[in-house]
Amino acid sequence: MNARRYSLTPQMAQYDDFVDRGETRWVPYLMYFHRADYRSGVVNTDRLGFRVSHGATGTASVADAPAEGTVNVLAGSSTAFGVGTTSDAASIPSRLWSRHAPSVPWLNLGARGYCSTQEMMLYLLHREMLPPVDRIVILSGLNNLALAGLPRALQGDYGAFFFSGEYYQQMEELRSRHRKAKRTGRFGRGERRSAEPPPRAPADEAPLTLDERLATAIERTALDLERFKLLAGTSGTRISFALQPLATWVRETPSPEEAELFRELDGKQSTFWQLFGEIAPAEVGRRYAEGIAQACAKHDVAFLDLNPLVADAADPGQWLFVDRAHFTDEGYDLVSGLLATGLGLS
């Protein structure tokens, strides 16, 4: 089923193992996070689950941060983590530290499958472990827009997250077990028994329009940017936001290798088009970038839309993507250089 994909991008077999749902690590507050102390020739994590960065002066991670001096942090979702690279050394934090902005170490706070609220919470829960942070670059945006397309019942007061359907289903089953225990008297003689009606399935509801979806994602991103600013406080930490590229936002015609990979992924009945189909057109990406740029300006956060920059910098037919959201080593190095130049990191 993955024959061509594993032939063109053999490293993806390791990422598929890394995110094996049977090995999902459920953690408080964040819902889920990477497997800790994972070891392979492609991806390695520390005792907390953060990916290891490589630089000219050594390696570092959140759990093994430098004891002295300042650091920079790359936060965000799976592109920040570096899905698709052939090694830890090819991820964006590693390329920044080793080549494009090497003045201080870069730590990888990227997290697969996170929305902006989880990205912010990840930083909040680990900030006391870090040395002084000079810059936080948030490379994100795509997951918020994808998740804004989920039913309103899964949005709640705090926004949607991946696997939220499974979460609510499991929680409802847990409540049902407690109701059954109350009806059968398993709580003891003196406790009040209450026969409650079985849980009702969510009522059918109209999906969000594209305008509503964009507004929801922008609002959620703006709120979490404000929270990042509050966390930075008066420390002097500078915060920047870069809108991550999506293949269809970068160019209409993929490279020959990308076209093969996309066809195979689509043939596996991928959920990509369910979540991303409506937002795949480049015009949607431009509208989204404009909305996030306004939110960043409101909160005094530097903003960079990487999509037109990658489009201008890439050669025609250059193989950049291993799937529509993640890059090859060459693509990640290109993005790293654009980040360094566009945000003045070097």
Phi, psi and omega in degrees: 000329179250025189304306182289322179300314180288336176287315180283322183228073184300336180296337183293338175297325179289321177293324178297322176290321182299324182257022177309120184297335177291345180249014182304134181258108180272129185228153180298148172071320183266347185082299183210158177205175185297158173295135183272150179053037177282136183231130174195175177282353183251309185225137180223139180237158179273189186293346178261346181104005179275144180287147181277136176258148178243137177220183182295336184253008178139208179235159179200160175204178181299316181285341181231054181283156177303142182284337183229159177083185181258166176225164168248156185231133169254112178256169179137201185256218191290333176291321175296321177298321178106029177302130180109340179291155178274352178197166176301327184292346181263358179290163182299313178303322179292318180292325175294315183291324185269338186222305195271334179208067193272011187294327177222160179297147175249126178260143182266108173252021176290146183221127180295132173071026180262148168268177185295327179293319177294322177299317179294317180295324178299317177293316180303316186286347184235002185297329181288346179274348188268150168294178175305132183258122179279311184225140169245118174253122179259114179254101192198197175116326187291317183295322177301318181289323177295313184292334178293349177272356178287161180303151180303327181299336179265355180281315178061197180278343188243007180091163182275163174215160179295144183070015181295326177300316178296320181299309182295326177295314180294322179293323177293322177295323177295316177298321179298321178295322178292321177298318180297319179297322178293321181291327182269002176078020182287351179274358177111161188295321188277356184267147183288132177265141182222116177273103182264151178293152178297153181298144179265142175293148178303140179294149176299140181218151179289139178293159176296141172291167179299319179298317179294321180296314177298314181298320180297314181294319179294317179298317180295318179296317180298319180297319182283333171296319177299320179293320176300319179297320178296321179294323179292327176055227181259020184288344183091358178296129180264136184243133177231153177234129176241124177285120185291151180283149168239137187307318182285344174275339183275313182201154182284322186253115179286164174293165179303319179293317178298318180300318178296315181295316181297320179297317181293318179297319179293327180290344178273015183057046179299150176280004184306309186289337176293320183267327190247351186304313182292333184260003184291327182301145182299328180297324177295318177300320179293318178296320180295316180299319179298318179294318180290324177301319178295319179295320179294319179297322180298325184257013177057048177244127178297140184234144178216123173266110184284341187300305178293331179292317177296318180301319181286326186276333184283146174283150177302130179079003180292135182278109184249324192247141170268336168209186189287351182240348186233152192255165165282172175303317180296320178295318179295323179294321177299313180298319179301316179295322178292322175298313182299316181286313185292331181253004179064043184277334186275000000 
